[in-house]
């Protein structure tokens, strides 16, 4: 997968594990720009971008945005939850902050 590093202003090749490593060990944020809007199963929340960061090396947080608006909702995940919820391969674009 290709990702754009916004700090170093370079495109890099990444894998699922390297993105987790960037968040866990280098304290970077991974932004997934999605192909289309996603709505949760309750119909409560709709978003088109996910912003992943780490609280510590084993706890992660996902924030959401829709268009140019940052949404107030977020979800918390442990390292084991990421296999179910962190899907960079489905993103249209990956940015690293």
Secondary structure as GFF3:
##gff-version 3
##sequence-region A 1 97
A	DSSP	beta_strand	2	5	.	.	.	ID=ss1
A	DSSP	beta_strand	10	13	.	.	.	ID=ss2
A	DSSP	alpha_helix	16	26	.	.	.	ID=ss3
A	DSSP	beta_strand	30	39	.	.	.	ID=ss4
A	DSSP	beta_strand	46	56	.	.	.	ID=ss5
A	DSSP	beta_strand	59	66	.	.	.	ID=ss6
A	DSSP	beta_strand	69	78	.	.	.	ID=ss7
A	DSSP	alpha_helix	82	85	.	.	.	ID=ss8
A	DSSP	three_ten_helix	88	90	.	.	.	ID=ss9
A	DSSP	beta_strand	91	96	.	.	.	ID=ss10
###
